[in-house]
Every structure is written in C-alpha cells, then in structure tokens.
C-alpha cells in the first residue's frame, strides 16, 4: 500500500486539469454533515478557475518551503 507521501508525489505529477478535478472530488468527499458556506464554495470555484485558466501558477513545493524559511528565519 502506498503512503500519503508517495500518493502526493504521484498526484503532483498529474496534469493541472487532473489535479483540479481531484481537488474538487476530495473536497466533495469531506462531507461530514457540515456543508461549506456559499462564500467558501465561491472562493474554491474561483481558485480552481484561476488555476485552470493559467491565471495563477503553481510553485514547486521546494521553492515554497525556501520562501517560507526566508521569511521565518
């Protein structure tokens, strides 16, 4: 069985559209009798659309960690 880390590494190699679809399905799977507010759903929809359109770009995890460390330390 794969570890979460292994699954995450594989998922991050998927094309953007596939990752966006996966994110939407994962969010749907979190249904625990608490629905997301309409505001959160609007925000999620907006962010997914930005990613799919190329308006916002992803950043490599290593680069993100480097940026955070530069701010914190």
C-alpha positions as CSV (number, residue, x, y, z in Angstrom):
1,X,0.0,0.0,0.0
2,X,1.2,3.5,-0.9
3,X,2.0,6.1,1.8
4,X,0.4,9.5,1.7
5,X,3.7,11.0,0.7
6,X,4.0,8.6,-2.2
7,X,0.5,9.3,-3.3
8,X,1.1,13.1,-3.1
9,X,4.2,12.8,-5.2
10,X,2.3,10.9,-7.9
11,X,-0.6,13.4,-7.8
12,X,1.7,16.4,-8.1
13,X,3.0,14.9,-11.4
14,X,-0.5,14.8,-12.9
15,X,-1.6,17.5,-15.4
16,X,-3.2,20.6,-14.0
17,X,-6.7,19.7,-15.1
18,X,-6.5,16.3,-13.5
19,X,-5.2,17.8,-10.2
20,X,-8.1,20.3,-10.3
21,X,-10.6,17.5,-10.8
22,X,-9.0,15.5,-8.0
23,X,-9.2,18.5,-5.6
24,X,-12.8,19.0,-6.3
25,X,-13.5,15.4,-5.7
26,X,-11.5,15.4,-2.4
27,X,-13.4,18.4,-1.2
28,X,-16.7,16.7,-2.0
29,X,-15.5,13.7,0.0
30,X,-15.2,15.8,3.1
31,X,-18.9,15.9,3.5
32,X,-19.4,15.3,7.2
33,X,-22.8,16.8,7.6
34,X,-21.3,20.3,7.5
35,X,-21.7,21.9,4.2
36,X,-19.3,24.6,3.1
37,X,-20.7,28.0,3.1
38,X,-21.7,29.6,-0.2
39,X,-18.8,32.0,0.2
40,X,-16.3,29.2,0.5
41,X,-17.8,27.4,-2.5
42,X,-17.5,30.6,-4.5
43,X,-13.9,31.0,-3.4
44,X,-13.0,27.4,-4.3
45,X,-14.7,27.7,-7.6
46,X,-12.8,31.0,-8.3
47,X,-9.4,29.5,-7.3
48,X,-10.0,26.3,-9.5
49,X,-10.9,28.5,-12.4
50,X,-7.8,30.6,-12.0
51,X,-5.6,27.5,-11.9
52,X,-7.3,26.0,-15.0
53,X,-7.1,29.2,-17.0
54,X,-3.4,29.7,-16.1
55,X,-4.1,33.0,-14.4
56,X,-2.4,31.7,-11.2
57,X,0.6,29.4,-11.4
58,X,1.8,26.7,-9.2
59,X,5.0,26.8,-7.3
60,X,7.2,23.8,-6.6
61,X,7.0,22.7,-3.0
62,X,10.7,23.1,-2.5
63,X,10.6,26.7,-3.8
64,X,7.6,27.4,-1.5
65,X,9.5,26.0,1.5
66,X,12.5,28.1,0.7
67,X,10.4,31.2,0.5
68,X,8.7,30.5,3.8
69,X,12.0,29.7,5.5
70,X,13.4,33.0,4.2
71,X,10.5,34.9,5.8
72,X,10.7,33.0,9.1
73,X,14.4,32.8,9.6
